[in-house]
Amino acid sequence: MSRFSGFPAHVERHIGRIRGAESSITEDGRDRGYSLVLCDHSDGAHVTVLTSGLRDRTAGAPLPQELLCTLRAENELYAKHLVGVIAELLTESNSRVGYGALIMNDRVLLPDSEIAGALAAPHPYLDDEFDVLLDGGEPVLQLITLIPIARGEAQLISRYGRDALYDKWEALDVDLVDLNRPTATA
């Protein structure tokens, strides 16, 4: 039995029902090495898209990693796009991310939004137990949440640190799963 065999149950316990997964094989026949898993939250209003298989490609990380993004259910395509783009970037560069990492693009990543990248972080709305999968009490997998951010928010982090952005989000009561939210620097 794999040390990751508890991953599906862990996801369903913390997020909700796993609805399905997109194959690791792309339309052009290339194996990208990971699938995109779709999870419906019990509230019916949110969806989480996460990688499964990226853990085999995150060489050098303290723990193998999977990426995820939680958004409102109507933004599922954007969550898939954001997770897919960043996972592809990591696999192509044989890289990994840690909490606090900024993954930014030079232009908007998600149409009809100001989102130009993501902040790698613990999940902002789930219990701390979600962020690390345990096997026999030992950590075996780290789950990295991608919080969509705008260019101005990334600049705030670059200048003043990520706590400054978290403080702004808290002061403005920002809904981090809403792509149409005003940016914290507006």
PyMOL commands that set and color helices and strands:
alter all, ss='L'
color gray80, all
select helices_A, chain A and resi 7-14+54-56+73-93+128-131+151-160+162-172
alter helices_A, ss='H'
color red, helices_A
select strands_A, chain A and resi 16-22+35-41+46-52+65-72+102-104+115-121+132-135+138-150
alter strands_A, ss='S'
color yellow, strands_A
deselect
rebuild
show_as cartoon
